[in-house]
């Protein structure tokens, strides 16, 4: 499995993986994948990675800004999605580990994630790379007419922003 930076020509496979996540009803409040332009506009500091093998893109991970306020310039929200046939095989962990290194190299001191409490595999994945639960945002939004909670996790870098 090769982890590398996202390229525009990866979009159709990335979108397909995103749509698989949407279809589970456990990965996002989104109900349709955005356009490439809208999706790309959310990437912070060019931080988007893909996991690729001989069969193509098996997963992706990106960092989005959490705020335009300068005080939060080193805080990003991580999203990670893995192709359905590759889930449970370590792809997500490799992506997150690589993203942590990349984000720290670009000065990010905190990564956050918002995960539905029912998405136990994603919660465990994030915790396995150092994320901790900081709270539950109760009934934060509706998905298909149903109010959903979101578990808020964060990972504080041990090497960036330690002054």
MDTraj code that builds the backbone (N, CA, C; nanometers):
import mdtraj as md
import numpy as np

residues = "UNK UNK UNK UNK UNK UNK UNK UNK UNK UNK UNK UNK UNK UNK UNK UNK UNK UNK UNK UNK UNK UNK UNK UNK UNK UNK UNK UNK UNK UNK UNK UNK UNK UNK UNK UNK UNK UNK UNK UNK UNK UNK UNK UNK UNK UNK UNK UNK UNK UNK UNK UNK UNK UNK UNK UNK UNK UNK UNK UNK UNK UNK UNK UNK UNK UNK UNK UNK UNK UNK UNK UNK UNK UNK UNK UNK UNK UNK UNK UNK UNK UNK UNK UNK UNK UNK UNK UNK UNK UNK UNK UNK UNK UNK UNK UNK UNK UNK UNK UNK UNK UNK UNK UNK UNK UNK UNK UNK UNK UNK UNK UNK UNK UNK UNK UNK UNK UNK UNK UNK UNK UNK UNK UNK UNK UNK UNK UNK UNK UNK UNK UNK UNK UNK UNK UNK UNK UNK UNK UNK UNK UNK UNK UNK UNK UNK UNK UNK UNK UNK UNK UNK UNK UNK UNK UNK UNK UNK UNK UNK UNK UNK UNK".split()
xyz = np.array([
    [0.0852, -0.1181, 0.0000],
    [0.0000, 0.0000, 0.0000],
    [0.0893, 0.1238, 0.0000],
    [0.0697, 0.2079, -0.0977],
    [0.1467, 0.3313, -0.1110],
    [0.0607, 0.4492, -0.0645],
    [0.1134, 0.5289, 0.0268],
    [0.0454, 0.6507, 0.0712],
    [0.1121, 0.7670, -0.0010],
    [0.0321, 0.8491, -0.0672],
    [0.0867, 0.9621, -0.1429],
    [-0.0117, 1.0778, -0.1407],
    [0.0344, 1.1920, -0.1891],
    [-0.0518, 1.3098, -0.1983],
    [-0.1594, 1.2896, -0.3042],
    [-0.2757, 1.3438, -0.2759],
    [-0.3879, 1.3422, -0.3699],
    [-0.3513, 1.4202, -0.4956],
    [-0.3951, 1.3680, -0.6106],
    [-0.3838, 1.4382, -0.7386],
    [-0.5239, 1.4498, -0.7980],
    [-0.5450, 1.5530, -0.8761],
    [-0.6780, 1.5787, -0.9325],
    [-0.7335, 1.4568, -1.0060],
    [-0.6475, 1.3817, -1.0727],
    [-0.6953, 1.2645, -1.1474],
    [-0.7443, 1.1518, -1.0556],
    [-0.7232, 1.1646, -0.9239],
    [-0.7738, 1.0668, -0.8270],
    [-0.9204, 1.0901, -0.7928],
    [-0.9754, 1.2051, -0.8328],
    [-1.1061, 1.2478, -0.7844],
    [-1.2160, 1.1441, -0.8033],
    [-1.2272, 1.0823, -0.9184],
    [-1.3396, 0.9903, -0.9409],
    [-1.3353, 0.8722, -0.8430],
    [-1.2165, 0.8207, -0.8142],
    [-1.2061, 0.7115, -0.7170],
    [-1.2304, 0.7619, -0.5747],
    [-1.1799, 0.8800, -0.5434],
    [-1.2037, 0.9395, -0.4118],
    [-1.3537, 0.9627, -0.3922],
    [-1.4187, 1.0150, -0.4937],
    [-1.5633, 1.0385, -0.4865],
    [-1.6389, 0.9071, -0.4669],
    [-1.5980, 0.8031, -0.5373],
    [-1.6631, 0.6722, -0.5232],
    [-1.6511, 0.6208, -0.3796],
    [-1.5336, 0.6348, -0.3214],
    [-1.5130, 0.5918, -0.1826],
    [-1.5967, 0.6771, -0.0877],
    [-1.6032, 0.8070, -0.1132],
    [-1.6860, 0.8961, -0.0318],
    [-1.8325, 0.8535, -0.0401],
    [-1.8793, 0.8224, -0.1590],
    [-2.0181, 0.7788, -0.1767],
    [-2.0451, 0.6475, -0.1040],
    [-1.9474, 0.5585, -0.0981],
    [-1.9642, 0.4350, -0.0208],
    [-1.9817, 0.4683, 0.1274],
    [-1.9039, 0.5633, 0.1770],
    [-1.9185, 0.6058, 0.3158],
    [-2.0541, 0.6692, 0.3417],
    [-2.0977, 0.7547, 0.2502],
    [-2.2295, 0.8181, 0.2623],
    [-2.3386, 0.7119, 0.2703],
    [-2.3275, 0.6089, 0.1872],
    [-2.4298, 0.5042, 0.1797],
    [-2.4444, 0.4265, 0.3104],
    [-2.3409, 0.4234, 0.3934],
    [-2.3511, 0.3513, 0.5208],
    [-2.4433, 0.4222, 0.6190],
    [-2.4607, 0.5536, 0.6027],
    [-2.5394, 0.6308, 0.6979],
    [-2.4680, 0.6524, 0.8302],
    [-2.3405, 0.6146, 0.8392],
    [-2.2659, 0.6251, 0.9644],
    [-2.1392, 0.7088, 0.9534],
    [-2.1153, 0.7692, 0.8365],
    [-1.9872, 0.8366, 0.8155],
    [-1.9954, 0.9888, 0.8097],
    [-2.1092, 1.0438, 0.7697],
    [-2.1182, 1.1875, 0.7465],
    [-2.2643, 1.2313, 0.7439],
    [-2.2861, 1.3597, 0.7655],
    [-2.4198, 1.4160, 0.7480],
    [-2.4514, 1.4391, 0.6010],
    [-2.3505, 1.4374, 0.5164],
    [-2.3734, 1.4570, 0.3728],
    [-2.4582, 1.3425, 0.3184],
    [-2.5437, 1.3739, 0.2229],
    [-2.6252, 1.2704, 0.1592],
    [-2.5870, 1.2499, 0.0134],
    [-2.5065, 1.3401, -0.0396],
    [-2.4498, 1.3260, -0.1738],
    [-2.3078, 1.3809, -0.1703],
    [-2.2254, 1.3280, -0.2576],
    [-2.0880, 1.3780, -0.2663],
    [-2.0889, 1.5156, -0.3319],
    [-2.0028, 1.6044, -0.2874],
    [-1.9963, 1.7382, -0.3468],
    [-1.9260, 1.7346, -0.4822],
    [-1.9283, 1.8470, -0.5496],
    [-1.8492, 1.8610, -0.6720],
    [-1.7014, 1.8596, -0.6343],
    [-1.6172, 1.8319, -0.7318],
    [-1.4733, 1.8347, -0.7058],
    [-1.4312, 1.9701, -0.6523],
    [-1.4802, 2.0774, -0.7127],
    [-1.4406, 2.2122, -0.6730],
    [-1.4771, 2.2411, -0.5273],
    [-1.5967, 2.2028, -0.4881],
    [-1.6387, 2.2266, -0.3500],
    [-1.5561, 2.1418, -0.2534],
    [-1.5364, 2.0154, -0.2869],
    [-1.4586, 1.9259, -0.2012],
    [-1.3152, 1.9761, -0.1871],
    [-1.2522, 2.0110, -0.2991],
    [-1.1133, 2.0568, -0.2975],
    [-1.0979, 2.1859, -0.2168],
    [-1.1992, 2.2721, -0.2209],
    [-1.1904, 2.4011, -0.1512],
    [-1.1843, 2.3855, 0.0005],
    [-1.2198, 2.2682, 0.0518],
    [-1.2179, 2.2464, 0.1967],
    [-1.0845, 2.1922, 0.2467],
    [-0.9938, 2.1586, 0.1571],
    [-0.8648, 2.1017, 0.1975],
    [-0.7746, 2.2122, 0.2523],
    [-0.7256, 2.1928, 0.3731],
    [-0.6371, 2.2907, 0.4372],
    [-0.4913, 2.2566, 0.4081],
    [-0.4130, 2.3579, 0.3748],
    [-0.2671, 2.3455, 0.3582],
    [-0.2274, 2.2321, 0.2638],
    [-0.3108, 2.2059, 0.1660],
    [-0.2837, 2.0998, 0.0679],
    [-0.2646, 1.9633, 0.1345],
    [-0.3339, 1.9414, 0.2459],
    [-0.3206, 1.8169, 0.3207],
    [-0.4292, 1.7182, 0.2812],
    [-0.4009, 1.6403, 0.1795],
    [-0.4905, 1.5338, 0.1358],
    [-0.4048, 1.4191, 0.0848],
    [-0.4260, 1.3020, 0.1415],
    [-0.3491, 1.1830, 0.1062],
    [-0.4415, 1.0738, 0.0552],
    [-0.3867, 0.9861, -0.0279],
    [-0.4591, 0.8675, -0.0725],
    [-0.3741, 0.7448, -0.0442],
    [-0.4425, 0.6323, -0.0249],
    [-0.3769, 0.5019, -0.0120],
    [-0.4056, 0.4269, -0.1407],
    [-0.3002, 0.3837, -0.2068],
    [-0.3151, 0.3226, -0.3387],
    [-0.2414, 0.1890, -0.3440],
    [-0.3065, 0.0913, -0.4072],
    [-0.2389, -0.0342, -0.4390],
    [-0.2607, -0.0638, -0.5871],
    [-0.2268, -0.1842, -0.6294],
    [-0.2376, -0.2186, -0.7712],
    [-0.3817, -0.2144, -0.8228],
    [-0.4783, -0.2169, -0.7331],
    [-0.6194, -0.2125, -0.7719],
    [-0.6758, -0.0708, -0.7714],
    [-0.5944, 0.0274, -0.7356],
    [-0.6394, 0.1660, -0.7355],
    [-0.6404, 0.2269, -0.5968],
    [-0.7118, 0.3380, -0.5844],
    [-0.7224, 0.4104, -0.4572],
    [-0.8102, 0.3293, -0.3620],
    [-0.7570, 0.3039, -0.2424],
    [-0.8303, 0.2255, -0.1427],
    [-0.8800, 0.3106, -0.0261],
    [-0.8331, 0.4336, -0.0183],
    [-0.8781, 0.5217, 0.0884],
    [-0.8187, 0.6596, 0.0710],
    [-0.8754, 0.7545, 0.1447],
    [-0.8243, 0.8915, 0.1414],
    [-0.8427, 0.9568, 0.2775],
    [-0.7627, 1.0594, 0.2998],
    [-0.7660, 1.1329, 0.4253],
    [-0.7337, 1.2781, 0.3946],
    [-0.8090, 1.3695, 0.4541],
    [-0.7812, 1.5116, 0.4323],
    [-0.8010, 1.5896, 0.5611],
    [-0.7405, 1.7073, 0.5629],
    [-0.7565, 1.8007, 0.6738],
    [-0.8340, 1.9216, 0.6229],
    [-0.9351, 1.9621, 0.6989],
    [-1.0125, 2.0830, 0.6696],
    [-0.9884, 2.1842, 0.7811],
    [-0.9931, 2.3117, 0.7457],
    [-0.9821, 2.4167, 0.8471],
    [-1.1045, 2.4114, 0.9384],
    [-1.0830, 2.4405, 1.0661],
    [-1.1963, 2.4477, 1.1579],
    [-1.2453, 2.5903, 1.1752],
    [-1.1604, 2.6871, 1.1407],
    [-1.1963, 2.8272, 1.1579],
    [-1.1022, 2.9133, 1.0747],
    [-1.1499, 3.0310, 1.0362],
    [-1.0647, 3.1280, 0.9680],
    [-0.9910, 3.2181, 1.0669],
    [-1.0227, 3.2075, 1.1946],
    [-0.9558, 3.2893, 1.2964],
    [-0.8113, 3.2433, 1.3108],
    [-0.7187, 3.3367, 1.3163],
    [-0.5757, 3.3036, 1.3191],
    [-0.5365, 3.2198, 1.4401],
    [-0.6079, 3.2335, 1.5504],
    [-0.5749, 3.1568, 1.6702],
    [-0.5892, 3.0061, 1.6462],
    [-0.6706, 2.9680, 1.5479],
    [-0.6936, 2.8267, 1.5180],
    [-0.6195, 2.7792, 1.3935],
    [-0.5176, 2.8535, 1.3495],
    [-0.4492, 2.8174, 1.2252],
    [-0.3813, 2.6808, 1.2313],
    [-0.3515, 2.6313, 1.3495],
    [-0.2882, 2.5005, 1.3638],
    [-0.3834, 2.3914, 1.4072],
    [-0.5130, 2.4155, 1.3892],
    [-0.6153, 2.3171, 1.4252],
    [-0.6894, 2.2771, 1.2986],
    [-0.6987, 2.1476, 1.2748],
    [-0.7679, 2.0996, 1.1558],
    [-0.8577, 1.9822, 1.1880],
    [-0.9608, 1.9663, 1.1065],
    [-1.0514, 1.8524, 1.1207],
    [-1.0126, 1.7466, 1.0193],
    [-0.9936, 1.6259, 1.0667],
    [-0.9519, 1.5162, 0.9799],
    [-1.0736, 1.4357, 0.9337],
    [-1.0705, 1.3970, 0.8070],
    [-1.1692, 1.3053, 0.7503],
    [-1.0923, 1.1898, 0.6893],
    [-1.1383, 1.0685, 0.7133],
    [-1.0740, 0.9509, 0.6544],
    [-1.1824, 0.8553, 0.6062],
    [-1.1686, 0.8109, 0.4835],
    [-1.2644, 0.7193, 0.4218],
    [-1.1880, 0.6060, 0.3553],
    [-1.2400, 0.4831, 0.3698],
    [-1.1753, 0.3652, 0.3132],
    [-1.2760, 0.2901, 0.2264],
    [-1.2288, 0.2445, 0.1112],
    [-1.3122, 0.1661, 0.0196],
    [-1.3718, 0.0475, 0.0955],
    [-1.4982, 0.0151, 0.0683],
    [-1.5676, -0.0884, 0.1451],
    [-1.4921, -0.2213, 0.1485],
    [-1.4318, -0.2641, 0.0393],
    [-1.3619, -0.3933, 0.0369],
    [-1.2278, -0.3893, 0.1101],
    [-1.1821, -0.2709, 0.1483],
    [-1.0530, -0.2574, 0.2167],
    [-1.0662, -0.2212, 0.3639],
    [-1.1890, -0.2086, 0.4134],
    [-1.2081, -0.1737, 0.5541],
    [-1.1603, -0.2873, 0.6443],
    [-1.1037, -0.2498, 0.7584],
    [-1.0557, -0.3482, 0.8544],
    [-0.9217, -0.4096, 0.8185],
    [-0.8530, -0.3527, 0.7206],
    [-0.7249, -0.4079, 0.6746],
    [-0.6071, -0.3147, 0.7024],
    [-0.6277, -0.2128, 0.7837],
    [-0.5184, -0.1238, 0.8211],
    [-0.4978, -0.0034, 0.7310],
    [-0.5824, 0.0123, 0.6295],
    [-0.5677, 0.1250, 0.5365],
    [-0.5909, 0.2576, 0.6087],
    [-0.6976, 0.2653, 0.6857],
    [-0.7289, 0.3884, 0.7582],
    [-0.6191, 0.4268, 0.8560],
    [-0.5630, 0.3289, 0.9245],
    [-0.4565, 0.3574, 1.0212],
    [-0.3325, 0.4105, 0.9505],
    [-0.2953, 0.3503, 0.8387],
    [-0.1793, 0.3989, 0.7633],
    [-0.2021, 0.5418, 0.7158],
    [-0.3227, 0.5699, 0.6680],
    [-0.3542, 0.7054, 0.6232],
    [-0.3458, 0.8054, 0.7381],
    [-0.4064, 0.7718, 0.8514],
    [-0.4045, 0.8640, 0.9652],
    [-0.2632, 0.8851, 1.0185],
    [-0.1848, 0.7796, 1.0274],
    [-0.0471, 0.7945, 1.0746],
    [0.0324, 0.8861, 0.9818],
    [0.0157, 0.8666, 0.8517],
    [0.0856, 0.9523, 0.7550],
    [0.0356, 1.0959, 0.7637],
    [-0.0954, 1.1137, 0.7818],
    [-0.1517, 1.2479, 0.7898],
    [-0.1043, 1.3206, 0.9149],
    [-0.0908, 1.2494, 1.0240],
    [-0.0397, 1.3120, 1.1462],
    [0.0994, 1.3689, 1.1201],
    [0.1863, 1.2917, 1.0587],
    [0.3221, 1.3394, 1.0272],
    [0.3182, 1.4589, 0.9324],
    [0.2373, 1.4480, 0.8263],
    [0.2275, 1.5571, 0.7281],
    [0.1731, 1.6845, 0.7925],
    [0.0699, 1.6695, 0.8751],
    [0.0089, 1.7880, 0.9361],
    [0.1040, 1.8532, 1.0359],
    [0.1779, 1.7735, 1.1101],
    [0.2753, 1.8305, 1.2034],
    [0.3856, 1.9037, 1.1273],
    [0.4276, 1.8494, 1.0142],
    [0.5306, 1.9153, 0.9327],
    [0.4824, 2.0509, 0.8819],
    [0.3494, 2.0671, 0.8713],
    [0.2933, 2.1943, 0.8253],
    [0.2431, 2.2810, 0.9405],
    [0.2790, 2.2441, 1.0636],
    [0.2506, 2.3294, 1.1782],
    [0.1183, 2.3074, 1.2490],
    [0.0483, 2.1994, 1.2208],
    [-0.0779, 2.1727, 1.2909],
    [-0.0478, 2.1117, 1.4272],
    [-0.1075, 2.1704, 1.5324],
    [-0.0842, 2.1199, 1.6669],
    [-0.2021, 2.0385, 1.7199],
    [-0.3189, 2.0537, 1.6619],
    [-0.4348, 1.9758, 1.7055],
    [-0.5147, 1.9302, 1.5846],
    [-0.5493, 1.8022, 1.5854],
    [-0.6413, 1.7477, 1.4858],
    [-0.7680, 1.7065, 1.5581],
    [-0.8818, 1.7353, 1.4987],
    [-1.0105, 1.6979, 1.5560],
    [-1.0821, 1.6032, 1.4605],
    [-1.1803, 1.5336, 1.5133],
    [-1.2665, 1.4480, 1.4314],
    [-1.4036, 1.4440, 1.4967],
    [-1.5072, 1.4460, 1.4151],
    [-1.6439, 1.4302, 1.4625],
    [-1.6997, 1.3014, 1.4048],
    [-1.7367, 1.2081, 1.4922],
    [-1.7747, 1.0737, 1.4483],
    [-1.9067, 1.0343, 1.5136],
    [-1.9967, 0.9756, 1.4351],
    [-2.1211, 0.9245, 1.4920],
    [-2.0868, 0.8170, 1.5960],
    [-2.1545, 0.8169, 1.7123],
    [-2.1216, 0.7196, 1.8166],
    [-2.1432, 0.5747, 1.7731],
    [-2.2270, 0.5539, 1.6737],
    [-2.2517, 0.4179, 1.6241],
    [-2.1364, 0.3658, 1.5382],
    [-2.0484, 0.4544, 1.4949],
    [-1.9377, 0.4160, 1.4070],
    [-1.8178, 0.3714, 1.4920],
    [-1.8358, 0.2594, 1.5589],
    [-1.7344, 0.2062, 1.6506],
    [-1.5995, 0.1832, 1.5812],
    [-1.5960, 0.1258, 1.4602],
    [-1.4649, 0.1067, 1.3961],
    [-1.3875, 0.2377, 1.3777],
    [-1.4560, 0.3455, 1.3414],
    [-1.3884, 0.4736, 1.3230],
    [-1.3413, 0.5308, 1.4565],
    [-1.4230, 0.5188, 1.5597],
    [-1.3818, 0.5653, 1.6924],
    [-1.2559, 0.4914, 1.7379],
    [-1.2545, 0.3598, 1.7211],
    [-1.1376, 0.2799, 1.7612],
    [-1.0151, 0.3161, 1.6781],
    [-1.0355, 0.3366, 1.5488],
    [-0.9247, 0.3741, 1.4611],
    [-0.8592, 0.5029, 1.5101],
    [-0.9399, 0.6048, 1.5326],
    [-0.8851, 0.7330, 1.5764],
    [-0.8160, 0.7207, 1.7128],
    [-0.8768, 0.6473, 1.8041],
    [-0.8152, 0.6292, 1.9354],
    [-0.6826, 0.5545, 1.9244],
    [-0.6704, 0.4648, 1.8270],
    [-0.5471, 0.3861, 1.8111],
    [-0.4279, 0.4707, 1.7679],
    [-0.4535, 0.5902, 1.7148],
    [-0.3436, 0.6787, 1.6736],
    [-0.3349, 0.8034, 1.7622],
    [-0.3954, 0.7959, 1.8804],
    [-0.3756, 0.9012, 1.9790],
    [-0.4870, 1.0024, 1.9965],
    [-0.5990, 0.9854, 1.9278],
    [-0.7125, 1.0751, 1.9507],
    [-0.7801, 1.0359, 2.0817],
    [-0.8359, 1.1357, 2.1497],
    [-0.9111, 1.1102, 2.2724],
    [-1.0476, 1.1768, 2.2612],
    [-1.1441, 1.1184, 2.3284],
    [-1.2788, 1.1754, 2.3280],
    [-1.2811, 1.2977, 2.4180],
    [-1.3347, 1.4080, 2.3639],
    [-1.3465, 1.5295, 2.4442],
    [-1.4917, 1.5651, 2.4742],
    [-1.5843, 1.4956, 2.4116],
    [-1.7245, 1.5220, 2.4409],
    [-1.8172, 1.4668, 2.3353],
    [-1.9450, 1.4822, 2.3635],
    [-2.0485, 1.4399, 2.2691],
    [-2.1350, 1.5606, 2.2377],
    [-2.1466, 1.5896, 2.1109],
    [-2.2348, 1.6977, 2.0665],
    [-2.3717, 1.6329, 2.0430],
    [-2.4612, 1.6547, 2.1374],
    [-2.5904, 1.5876, 2.1347],
    [-2.6854, 1.6529, 2.0354],
    [-2.7483, 1.5663, 1.9550],
    [-2.8496, 1.6110, 1.8591],
    [-2.7991, 1.7332, 1.7815],
    [-2.6790, 1.7236, 1.7291],
    [-2.6124, 1.8359, 1.6625],
    [-2.6670, 1.8624, 1.5228],
    [-2.7233, 1.7599, 1.4613],
    [-2.7775, 1.7780, 1.3268],
    [-2.8641, 1.6605, 1.2869],
    [-2.9424, 1.6817, 1.1820],
    [-3.0296, 1.5755, 1.1322],
    [-2.9688, 1.5090, 1.0097],
    [-2.9824, 1.3779, 1.0049],
    [-2.9482, 1.2997, 0.8871],
    [-3.0724, 1.2224, 0.8484],
    [-3.1221, 1.2497, 0.7306],
    [-3.2446, 1.1856, 0.6822],
    [-3.3598, 1.2011, 0.7821],
    [-3.3704, 1.3208, 0.8396],
    [-3.4806, 1.3524, 0.9292],
    [-3.4637, 1.3063, 1.0726],
    [-3.3495, 1.2464, 1.1054],
    [-3.3260, 1.1944, 1.2403],
    [-3.2115, 1.2720, 1.3048],
    [-3.2367, 1.3236, 1.4272],
    [-3.1315, 1.3932, 1.5009],
    [-3.0213, 1.2952, 1.5363],
    [-2.8961, 1.3386, 1.5174],
    [-2.7813, 1.2518, 1.5451],
    [-2.6836, 1.3211, 1.6394],
    [-2.6227, 1.2409, 1.7241],
    [-2.5129, 1.2869, 1.8086],
    [-2.3821, 1.2697, 1.7322],
    [-2.2805, 1.3431, 1.7742],
    [-2.1462, 1.3288, 1.7188],
    [-2.0472, 1.3281, 1.8348],
    [-1.9600, 1.2288, 1.8352],
    [-1.8520, 1.2228, 1.9334],
    [-1.7392, 1.3110, 1.8813],
    [-1.6938, 1.4036, 1.9633],
    [-1.5844, 1.4923, 1.9261],
    [-1.4545, 1.4364, 1.9844],
    [-1.3587, 1.4130, 1.8956],
    [-1.2276, 1.3632, 1.9365],
    [-1.1210, 1.4632, 1.8954],
    [-1.0074, 1.4589, 1.9645],
    [-0.8954, 1.5419, 1.9236],
    [-0.7645, 1.4723, 1.9564],
    [-0.6628, 1.5128, 1.8821],
    [-0.5262, 1.4645, 1.9055],
    [-0.4354, 1.5862, 1.9117],
    [-0.3689, 1.6018, 2.0238],
    [-0.2756, 1.7131, 2.0426],
    [-0.1364, 1.6642, 2.0090],
    [-0.0674, 1.7349, 1.9231],
    [0.0676, 1.6970, 1.8830],
    [0.1653, 1.7084, 2.0001],
    [0.2524, 1.6091, 2.0162],
    [0.3564, 1.6195, 2.1181],
    [0.4796, 1.6959, 2.0691],
    [0.4795, 1.7381, 1.9414],
    [0.5981, 1.8046, 1.8860],
    [0.5718, 1.9441, 1.8300],
    [0.4475, 1.9786, 1.8016],
    [0.4142, 2.1102, 1.7463],
    [0.3358, 2.1885, 1.8507],
    [0.3689, 2.3163, 1.8655],
    [0.2960, 2.4014, 1.9588],
    [0.3196, 2.3659, 2.1038],
    [0.4408, 2.3268, 2.1354],
    [0.4700, 2.2869, 2.2741],
    [0.5409, 2.3960, 2.3531],
    [0.5561, 2.5127, 2.2912],
    [0.6227, 2.6240, 2.3600],
    [0.5329, 2.6892, 2.4624],
])
top = md.Topology()
chain = top.add_chain()
for i, resn in enumerate(residues, 1):
    res = top.add_residue(resn, chain, resSeq=i)
    for name in ("N", "CA", "C"):
        top.add_atom(name, md.element.get_by_symbol(name[0]), res)
traj = md.Trajectory(xyz[None], top)
